Amino acid sequence: MTITVQNKEYKISRYPETKSTSLHAWSAADEHIIKYVQENEIVPKASIIYNDRFGYLSCMLNELNPFVVINYKSQEKACHLNLRANNLPIAEEKFLSPLAPLPKNLEIALIKIPKSLDLFRMFLNQLSAALTDEAIVVCAFMTRHFTPGMLNVAAEFFEESEQSKAWKKSRLLILRKKKTPKEISLLNSIKFNDSINLRQYFGVFSAGKIDNASLLFIDRLKIKTSEERVLDLGSGNGVLSMAVREQNINCELHLIDDSFLAVESSKLNLAPENTYFYYNDCLDNFKDHFFDLVVSNPPFHFEHENNIEISLALFKAVKRCLKKGGRFLLVANRHINYKTHLLKMFKAVKINAGTKKIVLYECSK
């Protein structure tokens, strides 16, 4: 999609591509940030961008040479795609992981407020130690997504917060006068069983407890002795892999997730022996006919979007990676009706268990 900003034309695309005409590579909240920076003629010596999902802000503000915090491998790929498409320089050293130390003396931070307020808290906690005393933080959100929790989190780290007027159904939250940095744990703890607690970083799915879909999956899981090499697709904190490992202590486990924080969380919960972790949004690095079993509780929420296109593309890749006779076990919300799509890909698809809201599928190659 093409957009013109200050008489300059940009081409900004989603990655992965989508067939949906209702999904875009940026929102009015992103535009609102650009509008604020331009109208206030802000030219900081050091700036940082958070939650720039498809690289819109990175492209529009490329002249500022900002640092960009990358939460997802798909986000990194999207930023690279759009910077290249607009013939803009890519400074790899400016891309930071969400756990990397921040550069000092930042004068402005630009944040598209994430759906996870824990993740927002993580961002502000990190910034409070890296900003100058006069720095401002410009946070954007769509008005329909506002919650009082945003203000509560902001108040933990800043003395002043000011909301803008609505513009194109978006608002800004301007934060000033950072408070003295404080040490907080960036981890949530979740009970796995009577003797084990899972740990996961802020922003990783299901922060308060193991979600009901995973609980159903674990309860009905029965690993075959022949299933020696297992992939956990969209592994999150590694809860499904832990259940697999309990049934087959010697199996070779591979965990993959698009989220950097999810992968790092799973490393906290699983012993490294015979376990492999991948920070990626696709299965391209795996050979054909490689796995005996694939397990998954795939996401269909991406921030405030619902989209199954990404999951369906991954399911096709699962078929390629499965050995002949291999199994694909996945759990999902019933209303998504994955079965219609799975029947087009796999030799056999059956429902192993379910509730009114959740379905456990078994697919055979």
KELO-857784 format. One record per residue (C-alpha): x, y, z; residue in three letters. Coordinates in nm, 4 decimals, always signed. Each point is the difference from the previous one (the first is absolute). Layout:
# KELO-857784
X | Y | Z | ALA
...
//
This chain:
# KELO-857784
+0.0000 | +0.0000 | +0.0000 | MET
+0.1286 | +0.3465 | -0.0903 | THR
-0.0188 | +0.3063 | +0.2247 | ILE
+0.1223 | +0.3566 | -0.0521 | THR
+0.1502 | +0.1842 | +0.2989 | VAL
+0.1382 | +0.3538 | -0.0388 | GLN
-0.0028 | -0.0315 | -0.3793 | ASN
+0.2006 | -0.3221 | +0.0135 | LYS
-0.1494 | -0.3297 | -0.1128 | GLU
+0.0566 | -0.3185 | +0.1997 | TYR
-0.0955 | -0.3594 | -0.0696 | LYS
-0.0809 | -0.1900 | +0.3200 | ILE
-0.1045 | -0.3659 | -0.0118 | SER
-0.1011 | -0.2604 | +0.2533 | ARG
+0.2177 | -0.3012 | +0.0590 | TYR
-0.1194 | -0.2669 | -0.0372 | PRO
-0.2313 | +0.1170 | -0.2760 | GLU
-0.3733 | -0.0189 | +0.0594 | THR
-0.3010 | -0.0464 | -0.2241 | LYS
-0.2185 | +0.1926 | +0.2432 | SER
-0.0854 | +0.3516 | -0.1160 | THR
-0.0792 | +0.1020 | +0.3580 | SER
+0.3545 | -0.0581 | +0.1305 | LEU
+0.2569 | +0.2745 | -0.0564 | HIS
+0.3698 | +0.0541 | +0.0660 | ALA
-0.0638 | +0.2991 | +0.2252 | TRP
-0.2806 | +0.1701 | +0.1905 | SER
-0.1036 | +0.3545 | +0.0830 | ALA
+0.1911 | -0.0420 | +0.3277 | ALA
+0.3233 | -0.0359 | -0.1991 | ASP
-0.0931 | +0.3032 | -0.2103 | GLU
-0.0752 | +0.1958 | +0.3166 | HIS
+0.3562 | -0.0547 | +0.1234 | ILE
+0.1437 | +0.1284 | -0.3285 | ILE
-0.2353 | +0.3001 | +0.0090 | LYS
+0.1157 | +0.0896 | +0.3532 | TYR
+0.3706 | -0.0281 | -0.0856 | VAL
-0.0375 | +0.2121 | -0.3134 | GLN
-0.2256 | +0.2686 | +0.1476 | GLU
+0.2313 | +0.0428 | +0.2996 | ASN
+0.3093 | -0.0071 | -0.2235 | GLU
+0.1643 | -0.2599 | +0.2223 | ILE
+0.3545 | -0.0854 | -0.1106 | VAL
+0.1530 | -0.1951 | +0.2896 | PRO
+0.3631 | -0.1068 | +0.0205 | LYS
-0.1084 | -0.3453 | +0.1197 | ALA
-0.3405 | -0.1629 | -0.0428 | SER
-0.1584 | -0.3426 | +0.0306 | ILE
-0.3097 | -0.1679 | -0.1442 | ILE
-0.2058 | -0.2779 | +0.1581 | TYR
-0.2666 | -0.2290 | -0.1449 | ASN
+0.0453 | +0.1057 | -0.3630 | ASP
-0.1651 | -0.3177 | -0.1319 | ARG
+0.0581 | +0.0494 | -0.3747 | PHE
+0.2639 | +0.2721 | -0.0099 | GLY
-0.2232 | +0.3002 | -0.0733 | TYR
+0.1603 | +0.2154 | +0.2691 | LEU
+0.3487 | -0.1246 | -0.0838 | SER
-0.0458 | +0.1118 | -0.3602 | CYS
-0.1655 | +0.3343 | +0.0697 | MET
+0.2589 | +0.0961 | +0.2632 | LEU
+0.3032 | -0.1572 | -0.1641 | ASN
+0.1786 | +0.3360 | -0.0166 | GLU
+0.0088 | +0.0057 | +0.3803 | LEU
+0.2049 | -0.3231 | -0.0052 | ASN
-0.2073 | -0.1428 | +0.2872 | PRO
+0.0592 | -0.3123 | +0.2006 | PHE
-0.2810 | -0.2512 | -0.0574 | VAL
-0.0984 | -0.2675 | +0.2513 | VAL
-0.0969 | -0.3207 | -0.1809 | ILE
-0.2380 | -0.2383 | +0.1777 | ASN
-0.0740 | -0.2388 | -0.2875 | TYR
+0.1984 | -0.1614 | -0.2800 | LYS
-0.2834 | +0.0905 | -0.2386 | SER
+0.0294 | +0.3616 | +0.1187 | GLN
+0.3717 | -0.0016 | -0.0784 | GLU
-0.0697 | -0.1395 | -0.3471 | LYS
-0.2770 | +0.2567 | -0.0587 | ALA
+0.2284 | +0.2887 | +0.0991 | CYS
+0.2731 | -0.1223 | -0.2321 | HIS
-0.2505 | -0.0543 | -0.2830 | LEU
-0.1411 | +0.3512 | +0.0203 | ASN
+0.3308 | +0.1771 | +0.0533 | LEU
+0.1335 | -0.1707 | -0.3131 | ARG
-0.3194 | +0.0741 | -0.1952 | ALA
+0.0476 | +0.3706 | +0.0713 | ASN
+0.3759 | +0.0000 | -0.0647 | ASN
+0.0723 | +0.0905 | +0.3605 | LEU
+0.3160 | -0.1070 | +0.1866 | PRO
-0.0182 | -0.2958 | +0.2369 | ILE
+0.2200 | +0.0452 | +0.3070 | ALA
+0.0083 | -0.3464 | +0.1572 | GLU
+0.1648 | +0.1312 | +0.3156 | GLU
-0.3092 | +0.2136 | +0.0624 | LYS
-0.2302 | -0.3027 | +0.0275 | PHE
-0.0194 | -0.1146 | +0.3628 | LEU
-0.1586 | -0.2992 | +0.1683 | SER
-0.2497 | +0.0789 | +0.2784 | PRO
+0.2485 | -0.1296 | +0.2586 | LEU
+0.3039 | +0.1872 | -0.1330 | ALA
+0.1454 | +0.2875 | +0.2070 | PRO
-0.1225 | +0.3340 | -0.1332 | LEU
+0.2360 | +0.2764 | -0.1087 | PRO
+0.0256 | +0.2884 | +0.2465 | LYS
-0.1178 | +0.3602 | -0.0403 | ASN
-0.3019 | -0.0679 | -0.2176 | LEU
-0.1948 | +0.3210 | -0.0594 | GLU
-0.3253 | -0.1454 | -0.1312 | ILE
-0.1719 | -0.3386 | -0.0069 | ALA
-0.2869 | -0.0782 | -0.2365 | LEU
-0.2302 | -0.2846 | +0.0994 | ILE
-0.3038 | -0.1551 | -0.1625 | LYS
-0.1529 | -0.1261 | +0.3250 | ILE
-0.0186 | -0.3827 | -0.0132 | PRO
-0.3067 | -0.1971 | +0.0983 | LYS
+0.1964 | -0.1525 | +0.2880 | SER
+0.0300 | +0.2568 | +0.2772 | LEU
+0.2733 | -0.2140 | +0.1548 | ASP
+0.2003 | +0.0563 | -0.3171 | LEU
-0.0737 | +0.3749 | +0.0188 | PHE
+0.1278 | -0.0095 | +0.3586 | ARG
+0.3145 | -0.1745 | -0.1184 | MET
+0.0609 | +0.2690 | -0.2630 | PHE
-0.0427 | +0.2870 | +0.2462 | LEU
+0.2091 | -0.1696 | +0.2663 | ASN
+0.2896 | -0.0364 | -0.2435 | GLN
-0.0393 | +0.3565 | -0.1232 | LEU
-0.0001 | +0.1525 | +0.3467 | SER
+0.3692 | -0.0881 | +0.0320 | ALA
+0.0970 | +0.1112 | -0.3521 | ALA
-0.1800 | +0.3313 | -0.0572 | LEU
+0.1404 | +0.3432 | +0.0716 | THR
-0.1776 | +0.2003 | +0.2709 | ASP
-0.1645 | +0.2217 | -0.2643 | GLU
-0.1023 | -0.2871 | -0.2280 | ALA
-0.3584 | -0.0704 | -0.1028 | ILE
-0.1755 | -0.3232 | -0.0870 | VAL
-0.2684 | +0.0198 | -0.2688 | VAL
-0.2439 | -0.2906 | +0.0277 | CYS
-0.2737 | -0.0599 | -0.2563 | ALA
-0.3145 | -0.2104 | +0.0042 | PHE
-0.3311 | -0.0313 | -0.1785 | MET
-0.2737 | +0.1508 | +0.2155 | THR
-0.2045 | -0.3221 | -0.0025 | ARG
+0.2948 | -0.1838 | +0.1584 | HIS
+0.0417 | +0.2375 | +0.2947 | PHE
-0.0013 | -0.1439 | +0.3511 | THR
+0.0609 | +0.1829 | +0.3315 | PRO
+0.2853 | -0.2464 | +0.0498 | GLY
+0.2044 | +0.1974 | -0.2525 | MET
-0.0083 | +0.3036 | +0.2296 | LEU
+0.0761 | -0.2118 | +0.3060 | ASN
+0.3085 | -0.1506 | -0.1635 | VAL
+0.1186 | +0.3414 | -0.1190 | ALA
-0.0387 | +0.1408 | +0.3517 | ALA
+0.2403 | -0.2625 | +0.1341 | GLU
+0.2878 | +0.1506 | -0.1957 | PHE
-0.0850 | +0.3644 | -0.0822 | PHE
-0.1147 | +0.2995 | +0.2008 | GLU
-0.2015 | +0.1560 | -0.2829 | GLU
-0.2281 | -0.1540 | -0.2600 | SER
-0.2120 | +0.1969 | -0.2444 | GLU
-0.2579 | -0.1354 | -0.2432 | GLN
-0.0444 | +0.1653 | -0.3369 | SER
-0.3272 | +0.0713 | -0.1679 | LYS
-0.1324 | -0.2769 | -0.2224 | ALA
+0.1210 | +0.0052 | -0.3593 | TRP
-0.1279 | -0.2518 | -0.2537 | LYS
-0.1243 | -0.2090 | +0.2944 | LYS
+0.3458 | -0.0123 | +0.1584 | SER
+0.1578 | +0.1750 | +0.2966 | ARG
+0.3459 | +0.0694 | +0.1364 | LEU
+0.1179 | -0.0363 | +0.3560 | LEU
+0.2971 | +0.2322 | +0.0595 | ILE
+0.2201 | -0.0932 | +0.2977 | LEU
+0.2471 | +0.2370 | +0.1654 | ARG
+0.2170 | +0.0234 | +0.3125 | LYS
+0.1150 | -0.3569 | +0.0475 | LYS
+0.0026 | -0.1329 | +0.3523 | LYS
+0.3056 | -0.1523 | +0.1643 | THR
+0.0603 | -0.3369 | -0.1687 | PRO
-0.1061 | -0.2977 | +0.2072 | LYS
+0.0833 | -0.3652 | -0.0243 | GLU
-0.2944 | -0.2217 | -0.0928 | ILE
-0.0110 | -0.3611 | -0.1065 | SER
-0.0831 | -0.0400 | -0.3688 | LEU
-0.1243 | -0.3549 | +0.0559 | LEU
-0.3372 | -0.1492 | +0.0826 | ASN
-0.0245 | -0.3329 | +0.1831 | SER
-0.2666 | -0.2561 | -0.0918 | ILE
-0.0777 | -0.3291 | +0.1744 | LYS
+0.0669 | -0.3012 | -0.2260 | PHE
-0.0492 | -0.2705 | +0.2625 | ASN
+0.0486 | -0.0457 | +0.3745 | ASP
+0.3778 | +0.0146 | -0.0282 | SER
+0.0713 | +0.2186 | -0.3040 | ILE
-0.0769 | +0.3629 | -0.0824 | ASN
+0.0420 | +0.1338 | -0.3508 | LEU
+0.1762 | +0.3318 | -0.0497 | ARG
-0.0670 | +0.2340 | -0.2867 | GLN
+0.0904 | +0.3537 | -0.0956 | TYR
-0.2550 | +0.2791 | -0.0115 | PHE
-0.2025 | -0.0004 | -0.3191 | GLY
+0.0012 | -0.3773 | -0.0567 | VAL
-0.3410 | -0.1631 | -0.0509 | PHE
-0.2066 | -0.0993 | +0.3061 | SER
+0.1853 | +0.1833 | +0.2751 | ALA
-0.2216 | -0.0884 | +0.2962 | GLY
-0.0490 | -0.3749 | -0.0418 | LYS
+0.0219 | -0.2811 | -0.2529 | ILE
-0.2768 | +0.0649 | -0.2521 | ASP
-0.2934 | -0.2401 | -0.0279 | ASN
+0.0963 | -0.1182 | -0.3489 | ALA
+0.3453 | -0.1077 | +0.1177 | SER
-0.1499 | -0.1683 | +0.3061 | LEU
-0.2314 | -0.2070 | -0.2212 | LEU
+0.2904 | -0.0866 | -0.2299 | PHE
+0.2201 | -0.1144 | +0.2905 | ILE
-0.2809 | -0.2014 | +0.1574 | ASP
-0.0639 | -0.1987 | -0.3203 | ARG
+0.3583 | -0.0266 | -0.1222 | LEU
+0.1310 | -0.3519 | -0.0652 | LYS
+0.3439 | -0.0214 | -0.1595 | ILE
+0.0884 | -0.3099 | -0.2029 | LYS
+0.3351 | -0.1670 | +0.0630 | THR
+0.0836 | +0.0449 | -0.3689 | SER
-0.0390 | +0.3801 | +0.0244 | GLU
+0.3622 | +0.0826 | +0.0727 | GLU
+0.0373 | +0.3358 | -0.1753 | ARG
-0.2639 | +0.2586 | +0.0946 | VAL
-0.0691 | +0.3583 | -0.1090 | LEU
-0.1876 | +0.2460 | +0.2207 | ASP
-0.1400 | +0.2580 | -0.2423 | LEU
-0.0762 | +0.3400 | +0.1548 | GLY
+0.1585 | -0.1309 | +0.3172 | SER
-0.0617 | +0.2986 | +0.2291 | GLY
+0.1425 | -0.0705 | +0.3450 | ASN
+0.0562 | -0.3671 | -0.0898 | GLY
-0.2906 | -0.1469 | +0.1938 | VAL
-0.0951 | -0.2564 | -0.2676 | LEU
+0.3626 | -0.1062 | -0.0376 | SER
+0.0225 | -0.0559 | +0.3739 | MET
-0.3015 | -0.2313 | -0.0209 | ALA
+0.1607 | -0.1875 | -0.2907 | VAL
+0.3288 | -0.0328 | +0.1890 | ARG
-0.1824 | -0.1411 | +0.3032 | GLU
-0.1302 | -0.2875 | -0.2146 | GLN
+0.3222 | -0.0578 | -0.1957 | ASN
+0.3039 | +0.1234 | +0.1871 | ILE
+0.2357 | -0.0983 | -0.2829 | ASN
-0.1832 | +0.1594 | -0.2919 | CYS
+0.1661 | +0.2676 | -0.2117 | GLU
-0.1943 | +0.3226 | +0.0491 | LEU
-0.0041 | +0.2964 | -0.2395 | HIS
-0.1805 | +0.3189 | +0.1057 | LEU
-0.0728 | +0.2879 | -0.2362 | ILE
-0.1744 | +0.3324 | +0.0535 | ASP
-0.0233 | +0.3359 | -0.1767 | ASP
+0.0314 | +0.1769 | +0.3370 | SER
+0.3489 | +0.0643 | +0.1357 | PHE
-0.1333 | +0.0167 | +0.3553 | LEU
-0.1887 | -0.3281 | -0.0428 | ALA
+0.3151 | -0.1813 | -0.1156 | VAL
+0.2018 | +0.1461 | +0.2861 | GLU
-0.2764 | -0.1042 | +0.2420 | SER
+0.0022 | -0.3592 | -0.1234 | SER
+0.3764 | -0.0114 | +0.0597 | LYS
-0.0708 | +0.0736 | +0.3669 | LEU
-0.2377 | -0.2947 | +0.0291 | ASN
+0.1641 | -0.2829 | -0.1930 | LEU
+0.3393 | -0.1591 | +0.0514 | ALA
+0.2263 | +0.0575 | -0.3010 | PRO
+0.0922 | -0.3670 | -0.0433 | GLU
-0.1480 | -0.1364 | -0.3240 | ASN
-0.2065 | +0.3194 | -0.0293 | THR
+0.0299 | +0.2549 | -0.2803 | TYR
-0.1435 | +0.3514 | -0.0056 | PHE
-0.0788 | +0.2066 | -0.3109 | TYR
-0.0947 | +0.3653 | -0.0227 | TYR
-0.1778 | +0.0030 | -0.3355 | ASN
-0.3404 | +0.0496 | -0.1644 | ASP
+0.0260 | -0.2876 | -0.2510 | CYS
+0.1222 | -0.3592 | -0.0335 | LEU
+0.2373 | +0.0579 | -0.2917 | ASP
+0.3027 | -0.1142 | +0.1992 | ASN
-0.1417 | -0.3535 | +0.0430 | PHE
+0.0440 | -0.2805 | -0.2523 | LYS
-0.2885 | -0.1882 | -0.1604 | ASP
-0.1294 | -0.3061 | +0.1909 | HIS
+0.1956 | +0.1015 | +0.3121 | PHE
-0.2427 | -0.0312 | +0.2934 | PHE
-0.1910 | -0.2935 | +0.1450 | ASP
-0.2404 | +0.2297 | +0.1834 | LEU
-0.0960 | +0.3680 | -0.0055 | VAL
-0.1956 | +0.1552 | +0.2867 | VAL
-0.1526 | +0.3471 | -0.0004 | SER
-0.2296 | +0.2453 | +0.1708 | ASN
+0.0175 | +0.2501 | -0.2871 | PRO
-0.0821 | +0.3682 | +0.0491 | PRO
-0.2721 | +0.1719 | -0.1965 | PHE
+0.0122 | +0.3316 | +0.1904 | HIS
+0.2750 | +0.2384 | -0.1101 | PHE
-0.0286 | +0.2991 | +0.2295 | GLU
-0.3577 | +0.1156 | -0.0722 | HIS
-0.0333 | -0.1895 | -0.3306 | GLU
-0.1557 | -0.3401 | -0.0653 | ASN
+0.1719 | -0.1753 | -0.2888 | ASN
+0.0362 | -0.3722 | -0.0789 | ILE
+0.1946 | +0.0453 | -0.3250 | GLU
+0.3334 | -0.0316 | +0.1784 | ILE
-0.1076 | -0.3181 | +0.1779 | SER
-0.1236 | -0.1582 | -0.3223 | LEU
+0.3309 | +0.0720 | -0.1737 | ALA
+0.1817 | -0.1647 | +0.2913 | LEU
-0.2301 | -0.3051 | -0.0170 | PHE
+0.1023 | -0.0514 | -0.3631 | LYS
+0.3632 | +0.0144 | +0.1073 | ALA
-0.0725 | -0.2520 | +0.2759 | VAL
-0.1216 | -0.2483 | -0.2607 | LYS
+0.3285 | +0.0371 | -0.1889 | ARG
+0.2089 | -0.0506 | +0.3145 | CYS
-0.1912 | -0.3038 | +0.1297 | LEU
+0.1174 | -0.3519 | -0.0731 | LYS
-0.2401 | -0.2320 | -0.1775 | LYS
-0.2401 | -0.1255 | +0.2652 | GLY
+0.0945 | +0.2887 | +0.2290 | GLY
-0.2545 | +0.1816 | +0.2157 | ARG
-0.0932 | +0.3645 | +0.0405 | PHE
-0.1823 | +0.0707 | +0.3274 | LEU
-0.1458 | +0.3448 | +0.0471 | LEU
-0.2484 | +0.1651 | +0.2278 | VAL
-0.2076 | +0.3019 | -0.0984 | ALA
-0.3186 | +0.1933 | +0.0641 | ASN
-0.2972 | -0.1805 | -0.1504 | ARG
-0.1384 | +0.3049 | -0.1801 | HIS
+0.3095 | +0.0213 | -0.2237 | ILE
-0.0977 | -0.3303 | -0.1675 | ASN
+0.3510 | -0.1036 | -0.0999 | TYR
-0.1284 | -0.3443 | -0.1004 | LYS
-0.1306 | +0.1305 | -0.3337 | THR
+0.3496 | +0.1192 | -0.0887 | HIS
+0.1887 | -0.2955 | +0.1499 | LEU
-0.2007 | -0.2512 | -0.2066 | LEU
+0.1432 | +0.1624 | -0.3137 | LYS
+0.3568 | -0.0565 | +0.1233 | MET
+0.0117 | -0.3290 | +0.1897 | PHE
-0.0914 | -0.3608 | -0.0741 | LYS
-0.2226 | -0.0252 | +0.3048 | ALA
-0.1312 | +0.2476 | +0.2576 | VAL
-0.1928 | -0.0951 | +0.3114 | LYS
-0.1143 | +0.1682 | +0.3186 | ILE
+0.1546 | -0.1654 | +0.3052 | ASN
-0.1695 | +0.2129 | +0.2645 | ALA
-0.1846 | +0.3207 | +0.0451 | GLY
-0.2142 | +0.2320 | +0.2061 | THR
-0.2566 | +0.2585 | -0.1046 | LYS
+0.2827 | +0.2410 | -0.0841 | LYS
+0.3104 | -0.2124 | -0.0670 | ILE
+0.0848 | -0.2822 | -0.2423 | VAL
+0.2975 | -0.2375 | -0.0032 | LEU
+0.0848 | -0.1184 | -0.3524 | TYR
+0.2164 | -0.2923 | -0.1100 | GLU
+0.1250 | +0.0138 | -0.3587 | CYS
+0.1797 | -0.2855 | -0.1728 | SER
+0.2254 | +0.0208 | -0.3029 | LYS
//
